[in-house]
Amino acid sequence: MPEQKVRLFLDSGAFSAWTMNVPISIQDYIKFIKRHELLFEVYANLDVIGLGGKRPNKLTAKKTLENQKIMEEAGLTPLPCFHFGEPFEYLQYYIDNYDYLALGVAGNSGTKLIPWLNTCFSNYICDSKGMPKIKAHGFAVTSLKIMLAYPWFSVDSTSWIMTGRMGKICMPIRTADGKWLYDEHSWKIGVSNRSPSMKDKGAHYTTLSQGKLKIFMSYLEEKGYELGESKFHIESPNYTLKDNERWASKKKKGQETREVETIIHPGISNDYKKRDELNILYYLDFEKSMPEWPWPFKGGKKHGFF
């Protein structure tokens, strides 16, 4: 087997499957893991998100635990999962029997989520001094505020991908002494040539103040990326695209003309893959700026929920 160059975490995809009403066979999931087990450093249990149209509850918690046992009986060591809305007795069970677990928070707003997370960490995951007793993974957690507030061991989300697809990049703010600061005040700046944010002052690089634009450009230069350059022209819908050209808009019924983008020089303004790369670098640097795990949760006293 070739040397593994990255650490892989396998998510069962249960939340996506639930939202699309697509069932996942636990036996198929077990077979897949066994075929590729050496590739994964961690693989999650096949958690049950909702049943009968309902969100996580006591029944889903029971079914998720049953899947945990089925996978363990098959010789696997999946990461146990506990979800927002499930009885805390299941969280306590996982804490008593495992050293690493996942918290499922997808689909919940901060106004509900933060009190729940305060309860999870203050009353269960952390000791009286706020130090985590076990490792905690956050499913669908890339809110900077939430990542900074709790002593996660790991998190995951697809929001960084969506940021790039929406024509934006993440970047830190710069302090008065010239240092990059990675915290909840980091920027999301529009950079795409076709971004709607071009109309909003301060939301797109073209509408930044001179001072912020200078900071923005210095960040790109430091990371080795360029804006790129494109030109746009109008053609017939039957026009044959040439090298380095693409349609700049979707085809509409009855449309007599379409805009074409010619890429003069590739960069973050016209290449989503380069935006993805830059956003990955942002989160890697963000990770380096975090305190070394374990670090104390400073949420204070015990919390009640529901």
C-alpha positions as CSV (number, residue, x, y, z in Angstrom):
1,M,0.0,0.0,0.0
2,P,1.4,3.5,-0.8
3,E,2.4,5.8,2.0
4,Q,-0.6,7.7,3.3
5,K,0.1,11.4,3.0
6,V,-3.1,12.8,4.6
7,R,-5.2,11.9,7.6
8,L,-8.7,10.9,6.5
9,F,-11.9,11.1,8.5
10,L,-14.8,9.2,7.1
11,D,-18.3,10.5,7.7
12,S,-21.1,8.1,7.0
13,G,-23.1,10.8,5.1
14,A,-26.2,10.1,7.2
15,F,-27.2,13.8,7.4
16,S,-27.1,14.3,3.7
17,A,-28.9,11.0,3.1
18,W,-31.6,12.0,5.6
19,T,-32.2,15.4,3.9
20,M,-32.5,13.6,0.5
21,N,-34.6,10.8,2.0
22,V,-32.0,8.2,0.8
23,P,-31.4,5.1,3.0
24,I,-28.0,3.8,3.8
25,S,-27.4,0.1,4.4
26,I,-25.3,-0.4,7.5
27,Q,-24.0,-3.7,6.0
28,D,-22.9,-1.9,2.8
29,Y,-21.2,0.8,5.0
30,I,-19.4,-1.9,7.0
31,K,-18.2,-3.6,3.8
32,F,-16.9,-0.3,2.4
33,I,-14.9,0.5,5.6
34,K,-13.4,-3.0,5.6
35,R,-12.3,-2.6,2.0
36,H,-10.7,0.7,2.7
37,E,-10.0,0.6,6.4
38,L,-6.3,1.3,6.2
39,L,-7.0,4.7,4.5
40,F,-9.0,6.1,7.4
41,E,-7.7,7.3,10.7
42,V,-11.2,7.8,12.0
43,Y,-14.6,6.6,10.6
44,A,-17.9,7.6,12.2
45,N,-20.8,5.4,13.2
46,L,-23.8,5.2,10.8
47,D,-25.9,7.6,12.9
48,V,-29.6,7.8,12.6
49,I,-30.6,11.5,12.2
50,G,-34.4,11.3,11.9
51,L,-37.3,8.8,11.8
52,G,-40.8,9.4,10.6
53,G,-40.0,12.9,9.5
54,K,-38.9,13.8,13.0
55,R,-35.5,15.2,14.1
56,P,-33.2,13.5,16.5
57,N,-34.9,12.2,19.7
58,K,-34.8,9.3,22.1
59,L,-35.7,6.8,19.3
60,T,-32.9,8.0,17.0
61,A,-30.4,7.9,19.8
62,K,-31.4,4.3,20.5
63,K,-31.1,3.4,16.8
64,T,-27.7,5.1,16.6
65,L,-26.4,3.2,19.6
66,E,-27.7,0.0,18.0
67,N,-25.7,0.8,14.8
68,Q,-22.6,1.4,17.0
69,K,-22.9,-2.1,18.5
70,I,-23.6,-3.7,15.1
71,M,-20.4,-2.1,13.7
72,E,-18.4,-3.1,16.8
73,E,-19.6,-6.7,16.5
74,A,-18.3,-6.6,12.9
75,G,-14.9,-5.9,14.3
76,L,-14.9,-2.1,13.6
77,T,-14.2,0.8,16.0
78,P,-16.5,3.6,14.8
79,L,-16.7,7.0,16.4
80,P,-19.9,7.2,18.4
81,C,-22.3,10.1,17.6
82,F,-24.6,12.1,19.7
83,H,-27.1,14.7,18.3
84,F,-28.8,17.9,19.3
85,G,-32.3,16.9,20.6
86,E,-31.3,13.4,22.0
87,P,-31.4,12.5,25.7
88,F,-28.2,13.4,27.6
89,E,-28.1,9.9,29.1
90,Y,-26.7,8.8,25.8
91,L,-24.0,11.4,25.8
92,Q,-23.1,10.2,29.4
93,Y,-22.9,6.6,28.1
94,Y,-20.5,7.5,25.4
95,I,-18.3,9.6,27.7
96,D,-18.2,6.6,30.2
97,N,-17.3,4.1,27.5
98,Y,-15.2,5.9,24.8
99,D,-12.4,8.4,24.5
100,Y,-13.6,10.2,21.4
101,L,-17.1,11.1,20.2
102,A,-18.9,13.3,17.7
103,L,-21.6,15.9,18.3
104,G,-24.1,16.4,15.5
105,V,-25.4,20.0,15.3
106,A,-26.4,20.4,11.6
107,G,-29.6,22.3,10.9
108,N,-29.7,24.2,14.3
109,S,-29.3,27.9,14.7
110,G,-26.9,29.5,17.1
111,T,-29.7,30.7,19.5
112,K,-30.6,27.0,20.2
113,L,-27.2,25.5,19.6
114,I,-25.0,27.6,22.0
115,P,-27.0,26.7,25.1
116,W,-27.0,23.1,24.1
117,L,-23.2,23.1,23.5
118,N,-22.7,24.9,26.9
119,T,-24.6,22.0,28.5
120,C,-22.7,19.3,26.7
121,F,-19.3,20.8,27.5
122,S,-20.0,22.2,31.0
123,N,-22.0,19.3,32.4
124,Y,-20.6,16.3,30.6
125,I,-17.5,16.6,28.4
126,C,-15.4,18.8,30.7
127,D,-14.4,18.4,34.3
128,S,-14.9,20.9,37.1
129,K,-11.9,22.9,35.8
130,G,-13.2,23.0,32.3
131,M,-10.7,20.5,30.9
132,P,-12.2,18.0,28.4
133,K,-12.3,14.4,29.7
134,I,-12.6,13.1,26.1
135,K,-12.0,14.2,22.6
136,A,-15.0,15.8,20.9
137,H,-15.6,16.2,17.1
138,G,-18.1,18.7,15.8
139,F,-20.1,17.6,12.8
140,A,-21.0,20.7,10.6
141,V,-19.0,23.0,12.8
142,T,-17.0,25.8,11.0
143,S,-18.5,28.8,12.7
144,L,-15.5,30.7,13.9
145,K,-17.3,31.7,17.0
146,I,-18.2,28.2,17.9
147,M,-14.8,26.7,17.0
148,L,-13.1,29.2,19.3
149,A,-15.6,28.9,22.2
150,Y,-15.3,25.1,22.8
151,P,-12.3,22.8,23.2
152,W,-13.0,20.7,20.1
153,F,-10.4,18.0,19.2
154,S,-11.7,18.1,15.5
155,V,-14.4,19.6,13.4
156,D,-15.7,19.3,9.9
157,S,-18.1,21.1,7.5
158,T,-18.6,21.8,3.8
159,S,-19.1,25.6,4.3
160,W,-15.5,26.4,3.3
161,I,-16.3,24.8,-0.1
162,M,-19.5,26.8,-0.4
163,T,-17.6,30.0,0.4
164,G,-15.4,29.4,-2.7
165,R,-18.3,28.4,-4.9
166,M,-20.0,31.6,-3.9
167,G,-17.0,33.6,-5.2
168,K,-15.5,34.4,-1.8
169,I,-12.3,33.7,0.1
170,C,-11.7,33.7,3.9
171,M,-8.8,35.7,5.2
172,P,-7.6,36.9,8.6
173,I,-7.6,40.5,9.8
174,R,-4.3,42.3,10.3
175,T,-3.4,43.9,13.6
176,A,-1.8,47.3,14.0
177,D,1.6,45.7,14.4
178,G,1.2,43.8,11.1
179,K,0.3,40.3,12.4
180,W,-2.5,38.2,11.0
181,L,-5.3,37.5,13.5
182,Y,-7.4,34.4,13.1
183,D,-10.6,34.9,15.1
184,E,-14.3,35.3,14.6
185,H,-13.7,38.7,13.0
186,S,-12.0,37.2,10.0
187,W,-13.1,38.5,6.6
188,K,-15.1,36.8,3.8
189,I,-14.3,38.8,0.8
190,G,-15.9,38.5,-2.6
191,V,-13.4,38.0,-5.4
192,S,-15.2,36.5,-8.3
193,N,-15.7,38.6,-11.5
194,R,-19.4,37.5,-11.4
195,S,-20.1,37.9,-7.7
196,P,-23.3,39.8,-6.6
197,S,-21.2,41.2,-3.8
198,M,-19.6,43.6,-6.3
199,K,-22.6,45.8,-5.6
200,D,-22.0,46.0,-1.9
201,K,-19.4,48.4,-0.4
202,G,-16.8,46.5,1.5
203,A,-18.1,43.0,0.5
204,H,-16.0,42.7,-2.7
205,Y,-12.3,43.5,-3.2
206,T,-13.3,46.0,-5.8
207,T,-15.3,48.0,-3.2
208,L,-12.7,47.9,-0.4
209,S,-11.2,51.1,1.0
210,Q,-7.6,51.7,-0.2
211,G,-6.3,50.7,3.2
212,K,-8.2,47.4,3.3
213,L,-7.4,46.7,-0.4
214,K,-3.7,47.0,0.4
215,I,-4.1,44.5,3.3
216,F,-6.0,42.2,1.0
217,M,-3.4,42.3,-1.8
218,S,-0.6,41.7,0.7
219,Y,-2.3,38.6,2.0
220,L,-2.6,37.2,-1.6
221,E,1.0,38.0,-2.3
222,E,2.1,36.3,1.0
223,K,0.2,33.2,0.1
224,G,1.4,33.1,-3.5
225,Y,-1.9,33.8,-5.3
226,E,-3.0,36.3,-7.9
227,L,-6.4,37.8,-8.7
228,G,-6.3,36.7,-12.3
229,E,-7.8,38.5,-15.3
230,S,-10.8,37.9,-17.5
231,K,-12.6,39.7,-20.4
232,F,-16.2,39.4,-21.2
233,H,-18.0,39.6,-24.5
234,I,-21.5,39.0,-25.9
235,E,-22.1,36.2,-28.4
236,S,-25.0,34.1,-29.9
237,P,-26.2,31.2,-27.8
238,N,-24.9,29.0,-30.7
239,Y,-21.4,30.4,-30.4
240,T,-18.6,27.8,-30.2
241,L,-16.4,28.3,-27.2
242,K,-12.6,28.6,-27.8
243,D,-9.7,27.7,-25.6
244,N,-9.8,29.5,-22.3
245,E,-13.4,30.5,-22.8
246,R,-16.6,29.6,-20.9
247,W,-20.2,30.8,-20.6
248,A,-20.5,33.5,-18.0
249,S,-24.2,32.8,-17.4
250,K,-26.7,30.0,-17.7
251,K,-28.6,29.6,-20.9
252,K,-32.2,30.8,-20.7
253,K,-35.1,29.8,-22.9
254,G,-35.6,32.3,-25.8
255,Q,-32.3,34.1,-25.0
256,E,-30.8,35.8,-28.1
257,T,-27.4,36.5,-26.7
258,R,-25.1,35.1,-24.0
259,E,-22.1,36.5,-22.2
260,V,-18.7,34.7,-22.6
261,E,-15.8,34.9,-20.3
262,T,-12.3,34.7,-21.7
263,I,-9.7,33.9,-19.1
264,I,-6.6,35.9,-19.8
265,H,-4.8,34.9,-16.7
266,P,-6.1,32.4,-14.1
267,G,-6.5,33.5,-10.5
268,I,-8.9,33.5,-7.6
269,S,-11.3,35.8,-9.5
270,N,-12.0,33.3,-12.2
271,D,-10.9,29.8,-10.8
272,Y,-12.9,28.3,-7.9
273,K,-10.2,25.7,-7.4
274,K,-7.7,28.4,-6.5
275,R,-10.3,29.9,-4.1
276,D,-10.6,26.4,-2.5
277,E,-6.9,26.2,-2.1
278,L,-6.6,29.6,-0.5
279,N,-9.5,28.8,1.8
280,I,-7.9,25.5,2.9
281,L,-4.7,27.5,3.7
282,Y,-6.8,29.9,5.8
283,Y,-8.2,27.0,7.9
284,L,-4.8,25.4,8.3
285,D,-3.4,28.7,9.6
286,F,-6.5,29.1,11.8
287,E,-5.8,25.6,13.2
288,K,-2.2,26.6,14.0
289,S,-3.4,29.7,15.8
290,M,-5.5,27.7,18.2
291,P,-4.2,26.6,21.6
292,E,-2.9,23.0,21.7
293,W,-5.6,20.5,22.8
294,P,-6.7,20.0,25.5
295,W,-7.5,23.5,26.6
296,P,-10.1,24.6,29.1
297,F,-13.7,25.5,28.3
298,K,-14.4,28.8,30.0
299,G,-18.2,28.6,29.9
300,G,-18.5,28.8,33.6
301,K,-21.0,27.1,35.8
302,K,-23.2,24.1,35.1
303,H,-25.9,24.6,32.4
304,G,-29.4,23.4,32.1
305,F,-31.1,22.7,28.7
306,F,-34.8,22.1,27.9
